[in-house]
Amino acid sequence: LYKSDGNPRTISSSARRQVDNMVKEKQKLFQANNGIPVHLKGGAKDAILYRLTMALTVFGSGFVVYELLNAAMPKKA
């Protein structure tokens, strides 16, 4: 039905940017047995995201408990 010469055609006329393949380096980083949990091996950005997530979780859980206690004990009129 469709004839192809094997070369993909691009819509854009701009030059393509070549990106280095970093998979092997990332595999070495994440598979290294250095005692660091895998969710923190990405560096400082991972540590910040982890701490922010934990802080929001603790705050959210505390707020839920507060609101449940508030709803369980209605104010007297």
C-alpha positions in Angstrom: 0.0 0.0 0.0 2.7 2.5 1.1 6.1 2.5 -0.5 9.0 3.4 1.7 12.7 3.6 0.8 13.7 2.8 4.4 14.6 6.4 5.4 12.4 8.1 7.8 11.3 11.6 6.7 11.3 14.5 9.0 8.8 17.3 9.0 11.2 19.9 10.3 13.9 21.4 8.2 16.1 22.2 11.2 19.1 20.1 12.0 18.7 17.3 14.5 20.6 17.5 17.8 22.7 14.5 18.7 22.3 13.4 22.3 25.0 11.2 24.0 23.8 7.8 25.2 24.3 7.8 29.0 22.6 4.5 29.7 25.8 2.6 30.6 27.0 5.2 33.0 23.6 5.4 34.7 23.5 1.6 35.0 26.9 1.6 36.7 25.7 4.4 39.1 22.5 2.6 40.1 23.9 -0.9 40.3 26.9 0.1 42.5 26.8 -1.6 45.9 27.7 1.5 48.0 25.0 1.3 50.7 22.9 4.2 49.3 19.2 3.3 48.7 18.3 3.3 45.0 15.8 6.2 45.3 18.7 8.5 46.6 21.4 7.5 44.1 20.5 10.3 41.7 22.2 12.9 43.9 21.1 16.0 45.7 17.9 16.4 43.6 16.7 13.0 44.7 17.4 13.8 48.3 15.5 17.0 48.2 12.5 15.4 46.4 12.5 12.6 49.0 12.6 15.0 52.0 9.9 17.2 50.4 7.7 14.1 49.8 8.1 12.9 53.4 7.4 16.4 54.8 4.2 16.7 52.8 3.1 13.2 53.8 3.6 13.9 57.5 1.9 17.3 57.2 -1.0 15.8 55.2 -1.5 12.9 57.7 -1.5 15.3 60.6 -4.0 17.5 58.9 -6.3 14.5 58.2 -6.1 13.5 61.9 -6.9 17.0 63.0 -9.9 17.3 60.6 -11.2 13.9 61.7 -11.0 14.9 65.4 -12.6 18.2 64.5 -15.5 16.4 62.7 -15.9 13.9 65.5 -16.4 16.5 68.2 -18.7 19.2 66.9 -18.9 22.5 68.6 -21.7 23.0 71.1 -24.1 25.8 70.3 
